[in-house]
C-alpha cells in the first residue's frame, strides 16, 4: 500500500515544504507500484509539484534517480525536476506538475502527428551520461532457454532462426541518442496548447535513434493499427531516416518477444507481463511469417 502525504513523518514533510513553499493542499495518487509515494502538492504561490518518493535502497530507487537524470537531458520534454532530496531512508523528487491528457494511438487519431513530432525532437538528443542499451539487452539466447524450460511456449517457432536474429540486436541498437525504452500512449501527455511531453523516465538509455519508434510499432498495433500500418507510420520517423528497417525491426521483434516472454513465464512476473509477451509474440509472428505470395520474406 502506498504511503500518503499525511502519513509521512512530520520532519520529512517539513523538508519538502521548505523546498516547494507553503501548501494549500495535497492529492495522493494511489495507483502504480513504481514508487511508495505519489502526490500532487498544491502550493500557495505556485507552481504546483508532483512529488514521487521511494523508501529504502532498491531497484525502484534507482529508477527514480534515472528520472532525475533524464529530466535534465530531455529538458522541455520530460517533466522538469524542481528538487530532489535524500531524507532519512526516503528519496523524494519534486517534478513540475504537468496538466494534460494522455495520447491516443488509435488509427486516424489527431494525436499521432503530435506524438511523431515529439519523437522527432527526442531522436535528435544525444547523451553520454546514460548507460548504453546494449549493456541491458544481453538476453539474446532467451529462445533457447525457453525451449528448455517452457517448450510449450516455443512450440511451432523456429528457435534457431529467432535466436539468430535476436543476437543481432546488440550491434544494431548501439548509438548515442537518448532513449525512453518504455513508449506507449500513456507516456505522452498533451497539454492544453497541444504540445506533448513524455513522462515516466525510469528506464532511459543511450542507443540508436530508431529504438523508441520500434516500441511504438507494438503499441500502435495494440491500439488497432494493422502491423503494416504501424510500420508504415513508424518508418516515417526521423529515427529511421538514415537506417534500413531491415534487419532492425526483425531483430527487435525476435529479441523483445524472447525477453518479454521470459518475464511472463518467470516465477514472479512483473505486472502486465503476459499482455506484453502476447503483443510481442504476435508482432514477431508477423515479422517472420510467410508473405502473401507464398515465399519466405527475405530477412
Order of alpha helices (4+ residues) and beta strands (2+ residues): alpha-beta-beta-beta-alpha-beta-beta-beta-alpha-alpha-alpha-alpha-alpha-alpha-beta-beta-beta-beta-alpha-alpha-alpha-alpha
